Structures are given as C-alpha cells and as structure tokens.
C-alpha cells in the first residue's frame, strides 16, 4: 500500500512501515510471531449479509524494531507490536456506535479482541472477534465471545459514559478464556469525529 511517500509493504512474516506525518517519521520493521488471519476467521456480515466489515490481521503479535524521527532527531528502539488492515463495503462511522479493543501480549500469550456495537438500524447489534495465540500457533479466532460491562464511568468533559470494568468469556474447542478487564487510567479522551478529515 502506498499513499504519497507513505508505504506499507512486505509479506508474511516480515512487514515494513515507512510513514511521515508533519515532523514525525516512522521507519519500522514488523516480524510476525503468529500467523496472519482474517478477523473472526472471515468477514463480519450484518444488515442481512448485504454489507460487511473485515479486518486482515497481518501480525497478531510481532517483534518491532526501527527508527522514529521527531523534528529531525532519530530514536532507535525495539519492542512488541500488532498490525492489521481493515476494509468494508460501508463507512465504519456510519454503522458503529461504540468500540472495545484490546491488544495484549507478554512474549508468550497473545489476546486480541474487537467488539463493535452497531447502530440501531443494523443487525446484528454487535460484531467482533477474539484471537488467542501462543508458541507460534493461533488457538482461537472467533466472533463467539462475550464482553459484559460490570461497572461504568463518565468522561467529565464530554459526559460520555464508558465501561471501566467488564467480564470477558470465550469457550471453544481448543481453549477457554475467562477474565476481568479493568481500566486503571485514562491517558487521553479525544473526540475523533471532530478531528477526521473527510475526502
């Protein structure tokens, strides 16, 4: 994929990201440690299968290395990362109401989930997937999981209510996942729709 001077290229398991925005420049290399795959194993259909949203997960978990240059000053680093690319037959803001996303990895275990609550005119009212991998193998990539809010909070500037604690459950043929997810700190709250550039 190339947009102007920005490029994302490669093939599994190695991908390269060369991006520039203002005075910030990224030159990154992703080495995937888990196989790539489609969200939930396939496209996520809704509206009686007339429309879909899909996400190709290039690297559910990856070793990342490279350089980030800010104001002409380069900084080299190594770390862990995640990469995907979404596509759809409908603009995401037109059907989505609320997103819950987690990308968690500790060097051995990887859990990625995406839960989208859709607007009332669309069916189903929820789409998403959960992916769990370990030791170079994906044990589940399924839309069949539950994410249940158990405690809510309100963002003081916007008045937007959001979950700060919820239960995660998945039961499949190869693995069972059960846990509690807690928000311990809100780093930043942004009104994304005000900052979008529409082409």
Secondary structure, 3 states (H helix, E strand, C coil): CEECCEEEEEECCEEEEEEEECCEEEEEEEEECCCCEEHHHCCEEECCCCEEEEEEEEEEEEEEEEEEEECCEEEEEEEEEEEEEEEECCCHHHHEEEEEEEEEECCCEEEEEEEEEECCCCCCCEEEEEEEEECCEEEEEECCCEEEEEEEEECCCCCCEEEEEEEEEEECCCCEEEEEEECCCCCCCCCHHHHCCCC
